[in-house]
Amino acid sequence: MQAPRFLDIEYCQTDDALFPVAMAWSLADGRMKTVVISPEDAWLPDDGDLGDFDLRYLEEQGVPPLEIARELHEDLPDQTVYVDGLDPDEILIDKLFSAIGQDAPFEIAPITELITSLDSDTLEDRRRQLMIDEGLEPQLPENGVYALLLLAREEGMFDAD
């Protein structure tokens, strides 16, 4: 059975900027991909203040939006991709794809649309507990995706190998 697809985005938010800085997503076989995102100049705040994020690191280690979009087109075409529903994921995906003049090749839906046997508060409590149990740092997008994969596996949505 194919695993549901999940996505998590780490982002920078200041008074005058909101943009993605890292992203992770899962594949049909349950594997994950993760990437640091090189910000577009138009995304950056005028005062240059990115809070906890290092612009030099993002520019040196980041992948341009065009390359990320190509990979997402290959990995997630015509899919429903589930997110934890806590972040402005749709806005961030729109920003990423708008930077290259394209629409996302997938639809975003909250995990509550996939796992309907639990209410949103119970799901979030369970996700947080999985992250604690697994020793996962919540700010890393790959850890967010991993926790969602664990939730889906617990709910019998795919077989563990």
N, C-alpha and C positions, 0 to 999 in steps of 0.2 A: 504494500500500500504506500502511495506517495505521501510524504509529509506535507502538511499545510505550509505555506510560505509565510515567513515573518520578517519584519524589518524594524530596526531601531536606529534613531538618529540622535547624535549628540550635537548640540548647537550652541552658538554664541548669541546671547541676548543682552543688549545694552539699551540705554534710553532711546537711541535712534538707529538701532540695527538688530536684525534677527536673520541669522543665516546658518546653514549646516556646516559642521567642521569635521564630522566623522560619521560613518554609516556602516551598518552590518546588515546582511540579509541572508536568509536561508534558501537552500536549493531543494529540489524535489526529493533528493535522497537524504535530506537532513543535514548535509554539510553546510558550512557558513563561509561567506566572504566578508571581508572587512576592508575599509578604505578610509584614509584621511583625505579630506577634501580641500583642495586649494581654492581659497575664496576669490571670487570675482572682485575687481576693484570697486564696482558699483555697490557691492554688499557692505563694504567697510564703512564704519562710522567716520564722520568728518574729523572728530577729535582724535582718531586713531586708538582710542581706548577699547581694548577687547577683553577687559576684565582678566579672567584667569587664563586666557588663551594667548599663546605666543605666535604672533603673525609670521615671524621668520620660520618657525617650525612648520606652520601650515603651508607656507609657500615652498619650502624646501622638500618636505615629505609628502605634501598633498598631491592628489591626482586632479587634473582639470575636469570640470563638469562634463565636457564632451566625451572624455574617455569613460567616465562613470556611466553616463547615459547609454553609451554603446553596450557596456557590460550588462546593465539592467535590461536593455532591450533583448539581449541574448538569454538572460537568466529568468526573467519574469514576464515574458510577453503574454498579454491577455489573461493574467492571473489576478486573483484577489489576494492581496498581501495584508496580513494582519499585524496590527501594532498594539502596544499596551494601552493606547488611548489617553495617555497622560500628557503627551507633548503635542506641540503644533505640527504634527508630522505632515499633514496635507499641505500646509503652507510651505514647509521646508522643501518638500518634493516639488511643489509648483515653482519655487524659487530656483531650484537646481535645474529643472527642465526649461524654465523660461529664459535662463541665461543663455541657452543654445537655441531658443526659438522652437522648442518641441513640447509635446504633451507627454506625460508619463505613459508608458505602455501597460500599466497595471492600475487596478483600483485599490485604494486603501480602505480598510475596514477595521473597527476596533475588535479586539479579542472577544468581546462579549457577543459578537455576531457569530463567532465560531463555536465557542464553548457557552452554550445556552443553559446548561444544567446548573450553573452557579451564577449568583448575582454579581454585579460589578465590584462591590466591596469585598465579597468573599474571594473573587478571582484576584484582586489586587493584593489582598492579605496573603493568599497562597503564593503568588508570584514573589512577593517580598520575602516570604519565609524560605522559598527555594533558593533565592539569592543568598540569604544568610547561611542556610544549610550547606550550600556549595562553596561558600567563601568568595562570592562574586562581588566585584566593585560595581555599584549601580551606574556610575557615570560612563562605563565602557559599553558602547553599543553592542559588541559581540556578546557581552554578558546578558544584556537585555533580551537578545534573540535566543540565547541558550535557555534562559529561564522560560521563555514562551514555548520553546520546543519541549522542555520538560513538562510543562503544563499540558500540552497537547498529547504527549505520550501517556501521562497519567490518565488522561480522559480516553485513552484507547484509540486515538486518531491516526496512529501509525505504529508499526512494530519496531521495537528496539532491536538493533542487531547484536 
